[in-house]
Amino acid sequence: MIVTTEHGRMWIATIAVLLFLHSAAHGQDTSAAMTVIAASVKESEVTRSITATGNVVAWREIPVSPEVGGLAVTEVAVDEGDLVAKGQVLARLNQDLTTAAISKQKAAIDELQASLAIARSDAARAHSVSSGVISAQMIEQRETLVKTTEAKLQAAQAQLDEAEARDRQTVIVAPAAGTITSRSVAIGQVVQAGVEMFRLIQDNRIEVDARVIESDLLGPASGQSATIFGPTGKSERGTVRIVSPIVDPKTRLGTVRIALPGGTHLKPGMFARVEIVVESKLALTVPLKALVWREAKAHVFKVGRDNLVSLTEVAISGGATDNVEVLRGLDVGDRIVTQGAGLLNDGDIVNVKTASVNGGTLR
């Protein structure tokens, strides 16, 4: 039958629309469905870290000062940046006075040794003379002279030792191996005892004093791994050496000292940012881009039967990088939309391409 009336033509168009909608609802035409990428949720290793900032400092700095004063510098053997060994000569002071004092004391010792020899000879003769020829008082005086001369000789020897020690102190040596960080003397300068001439970093070891907020201070522990970023952004690996036992009551910050490897490009005084790994475990993770936010809460789209997606609320851990840890809302094996989720609505039907959820690091 051919319908030619206007009412008949409208009735036929309505039936066609209803048939189309029924066909689409039952999956008979999915050409209009959005294509997304989905993946199965699985466990992967995640790490938690804390971040802090601080300064690069020397592990131990040693000031080098002379023990004798009033002498001029005659030689400077090192400069800033030089590597030195323990006992290496750094500088020399004028030795004229100390050499003269040694010579004078040696002459005094020679004189006392001669006097002692005479005194001992006289005492020996006094004992060998027949009784009654030399009085007991005379013998006692000669024995006393021997003892006093011996005492003077010992004192003179001690003064010689002191003069020689002062002479050795005119040679300034490195108290430990390390790197010279400062030099504050020049040839001809008269130095005083205790005034700093050089400063060195012992064993050339440097570290980062990272300032950590008190709420994060219980996480770091000796031996944990850390990544240090210098002013240029270049990263280096370090190790937590010690966690300070106190917190500054004004700033509410504690100090974590991180040892740097030998040959580091960082220099004392530089600013540094650190990331300290404080926990590592297996957990459910999803890509950050899989998350959609509804009413300030995190959700994902789970892909169910017939490729029907359902909006599912999830609880995630704090912080976010490429992958985040899921605490609640998903199970191992659940399929979720990892790309294209932002354009979906609850109950949409999608075309699915499969991908794998890559594990990542949670900070």
C-alpha positions in Angstrom: 0.0 0.0 0.0 1.3 3.4 -0.9 0.6 6.2 1.6 0.3 9.6 0.0 -1.2 11.7 2.7 0.8 14.1 4.8 -0.3 12.3 8.0 0.9 8.9 6.6 4.3 10.3 5.7 4.9 11.6 9.3 3.8 8.3 10.7 6.4 6.4 8.6 9.2 8.9 9.6 8.4 8.4 13.3 8.6 4.6 13.0 12.0 4.9 11.3 13.5 7.0 14.1 12.2 4.6 16.7 13.7 1.6 14.9 17.1 3.4 14.6 17.2 4.2 18.4 16.2 0.6 19.2 19.0 -0.7 17.0 21.6 1.6 18.6 20.5 0.8 22.1 21.0 -2.9 21.5 24.5 -2.6 20.0 23.4 -3.2 16.5 25.1 0.1 15.4 28.2 1.2 17.3 29.7 3.4 14.6 28.8 6.5 16.7 30.3 5.2 20.0 33.5 6.9 21.2 36.7 4.9 20.9 38.8 4.8 24.1 41.8 2.9 25.4 41.3 0.7 28.4 43.5 -1.4 30.6 43.3 -4.0 33.4 44.2 -2.8 36.9 47.2 -4.6 38.4 49.6 -4.4 41.3 53.0 -2.7 40.8 55.8 -1.5 43.0 55.3 2.1 44.2 57.6 4.2 46.3 56.7 7.2 48.5 59.1 10.0 48.9 59.3 13.4 50.6 60.8 16.5 49.2 62.9 19.2 50.9 65.3 22.0 50.2 68.7 22.7 51.7 72.3 23.8 51.2 75.4 21.9 50.1 77.9 21.9 53.0 81.2 20.3 53.9 81.0 17.1 56.0 83.7 18.5 58.2 85.8 21.7 57.7 89.1 22.1 59.5 90.7 25.5 60.0 94.5 25.4 59.9 96.4 27.9 62.1 100.0 28.3 63.3 101.0 27.4 66.8 103.7 30.0 66.9 103.2 33.7 66.3 105.2 36.8 65.3 106.9 35.0 62.3 106.7 36.0 58.7 105.5 33.6 55.9 108.3 32.5 53.7 106.5 30.0 51.5 102.9 29.2 50.5 102.7 25.8 48.9 99.0 25.4 48.1 96.1 27.4 46.9 92.3 27.1 47.0 90.9 24.0 45.3 94.1 21.9 45.8 93.8 18.4 47.0 96.2 17.6 49.8 97.3 14.6 51.7 97.6 14.3 55.5 101.0 15.8 56.6 101.6 17.7 53.3 103.3 21.0 53.7 101.0 23.9 53.2 103.3 26.8 54.2 106.5 27.7 55.9 107.4 30.5 58.4 110.7 32.2 58.9 113.0 29.9 60.9 115.9 32.3 61.7 114.8 32.9 65.3 114.0 29.3 66.0 117.3 28.1 64.4 119.2 30.6 66.5 117.4 29.5 69.7 118.3 25.8 68.9 122.0 26.7 68.4 122.1 28.7 71.6 120.5 25.9 73.6 122.8 23.3 72.2 125.8 25.4 73.3 124.4 25.7 76.8 124.0 21.9 76.9 127.6 21.4 75.8 128.8 23.8 78.6 126.7 22.0 81.2 127.9 18.6 80.1 131.5 19.7 80.6 130.6 21.1 84.0 129.0 17.9 84.9 132.0 15.9 83.9 134.2 18.0 86.1 131.8 17.8 89.1 131.6 14.0 88.8 135.4 13.8 88.7 135.8 15.9 91.7 133.2 13.9 93.6 135.0 10.7 92.7 138.4 11.9 93.9 136.9 13.1 97.2 135.6 9.6 97.8 139.0 8.1 97.0 141.0 10.2 99.4 141.8 8.6 102.8 139.5 9.4 105.6 140.3 12.6 107.5 142.1 14.4 104.6 138.8 15.8 103.1 135.9 16.6 105.4 132.6 15.0 105.1 131.1 18.4 104.4 133.3 18.9 101.4 132.4 15.5 100.0 128.7 16.3 100.4 129.2 19.6 98.6 130.8 17.9 95.6 128.0 15.3 95.4 125.5 18.1 95.6 127.2 19.9 92.8 126.9 16.8 90.6 123.2 16.6 91.3 122.5 20.3 90.6 124.5 20.2 87.4 122.6 17.1 86.3 119.4 19.0 87.0 120.5 22.0 85.0 121.5 19.7 82.1 118.0 18.1 82.1 116.4 21.6 82.1 118.6 22.7 79.2 117.7 19.6 77.3 114.0 20.3 77.9 114.5 23.8 76.6 116.2 22.4 73.5 113.3 20.1 72.9 111.0 23.1 73.2 113.1 25.1 70.7 113.1 22.2 68.3 109.3 21.9 68.6 108.9 25.6 67.9 111.1 25.1 64.9 108.9 22.3 63.6 105.9 24.4 64.1 107.2 26.9 61.5 106.2 24.2 58.9 102.4 24.3 58.5 101.1 20.9 57.4 97.7 19.5 56.6 96.1 17.8 59.6 94.1 15.5 57.4 93.6 14.7 53.7 91.1 16.9 51.9 90.5 19.9 49.7 91.7 23.5 50.4 88.7 25.7 50.4 90.3 29.0 51.5 93.7 30.6 51.8 94.1 33.8 53.9 97.9 34.3 53.9 100.6 35.6 51.6 104.3 35.5 51.5 105.8 38.1 53.8 102.8 38.3 56.1 103.5 38.1 59.8 101.1 35.6 61.3 99.9 35.2 64.9 99.3 32.0 66.8 95.8 30.7 66.3 94.9 32.9 63.4 93.4 30.9 60.5 95.7 30.5 57.5 93.9 27.8 55.5 90.6 25.9 55.7 90.1 22.4 54.2 87.2 19.9 53.7 88.3 16.7 55.4 88.5 13.8 53.0 86.8 16.0 50.4 83.4 14.8 51.6 80.4 17.0 51.2 76.7 16.6 51.9 73.3 18.3 51.8 71.7 19.7 54.9 68.1 19.3 53.9 65.4 21.1 55.9 62.4 18.8 56.4 59.0 19.8 57.8 58.3 18.2 61.2 55.4 16.1 59.8 57.7 14.4 57.4 60.7 14.0 59.7 59.7 10.6 61.0 60.0 9.1 57.5 63.7 9.4 56.7 66.2 7.0 58.2 69.9 6.4 57.9 70.8 4.5 54.7 67.8 5.5 52.7 68.2 6.5 49.1 67.8 10.2 48.0 68.0 12.1 44.8 69.6 15.6 44.9 68.9 18.3 42.3 71.4 21.1 42.0 71.0 24.6 40.6 71.3 23.3 37.1 68.6 20.7 37.6 71.1 17.8 37.2 70.4 15.0 39.6 72.7 12.9 41.7 72.1 9.9 44.0 72.8 10.3 47.7 72.3 8.5 51.0 70.8 9.7 54.2 73.7 9.8 56.7 71.9 11.1 59.8 68.6 12.6 60.9 68.9 15.4 63.4 67.3 14.5 66.7 65.8 18.0 67.2 63.4 20.3 65.5 63.8 24.1 65.3 61.0 25.5 67.5 60.7 28.6 65.4 60.7 27.2 61.9 59.3 23.7 62.8 61.9 22.2 60.5 64.4 19.4 61.2 67.7 18.7 59.4 68.4 15.5 57.4 72.0 15.2 56.3 72.5 13.5 53.0 76.0 12.2 52.0 76.9 13.0 48.4 79.1 10.6 46.2 82.7 11.3 45.5 83.2 13.4 42.4 79.9 15.2 42.8 79.6 18.4 40.7 77.9 20.2 43.6 79.9 22.7 45.6 79.6 23.8 49.2 77.2 26.8 49.5 75.0 25.7 46.6 71.2 25.4 46.9 69.8 21.9 46.4 66.4 20.2 46.3 66.2 16.6 47.5 63.7 13.7 47.3 64.1 11.0 49.9 62.5 7.6 49.3 60.9 6.6 52.6 58.7 3.6 51.5 58.4 1.0 48.8 55.6 -1.5 48.4 53.3 -3.4 46.0 49.9 -1.6 45.5 47.2 -1.1 42.9 48.1 1.8 40.6 46.3 3.5 37.8 47.5 6.2 35.3 46.9 9.7 36.5 45.2 10.5 33.2 42.6 7.8 33.9 41.2 9.9 36.8 38.1 12.2 36.4 36.9 14.5 39.1 33.3 14.9 40.1 32.4 17.1 43.1 36.1 17.2 44.1 36.3 13.4 44.3 38.4 11.1 42.1 36.6 8.7 39.8 37.5 6.3 37.0 35.3 4.8 34.3 35.1 1.0 34.6 34.4 -0.9 31.4 31.7 -3.6 32.0 29.8 -6.0 29.9 28.8 -4.9 26.4 31.4 -2.1 26.7 29.2 -0.1 29.0 31.1 2.3 31.2 30.2 3.1 34.8 31.6 6.0 36.8 33.3 4.6 39.9 34.6 6.7 42.9 38.1 5.7 44.0 40.2 6.7 47.0 43.8 7.5 46.1 46.9 8.3 48.1 48.3 11.8 48.5 50.5 13.2 45.7 50.4 12.4 42.1 52.9 11.6 39.3 52.3 9.6 36.1 50.7 6.8 38.2 48.8 7.0 41.5 48.1 4.4 44.2 44.4 3.3 44.5 43.5 2.7 48.1 39.8 1.8 47.6 37.3 1.3 44.8 39.0 -1.0 42.4 40.2 -4.6 42.4 42.9 -6.4 40.4 41.7 -7.2 37.0 39.1 -4.4 36.7 39.2 -2.8 33.3 39.3 1.0 33.3 39.4 3.7 30.6 42.9 5.1 30.6 42.5 7.5 27.6 39.4 9.4 26.7 37.8 9.3 30.1 37.3 13.0 30.3 34.8 13.0 27.5 32.6 10.2 28.9 29.4 10.1 30.9 28.1 7.3 33.2 26.4 4.7 31.1 28.0 5.5 27.8 28.8 2.6 25.4 32.4 2.8 24.0 34.6 1.1 21.4 37.6 -0.3 23.4 41.2 -0.6 22.5 43.3 -2.6 25.0 46.5 -1.3 26.7 48.5 -2.3 29.8 48.6 -0.2 33.0 52.2 0.7 33.5 53.6 0.7 37.0 55.1 4.0 38.2 56.5 5.9 41.1 54.2 7.5 43.6 55.5 10.6 45.3 
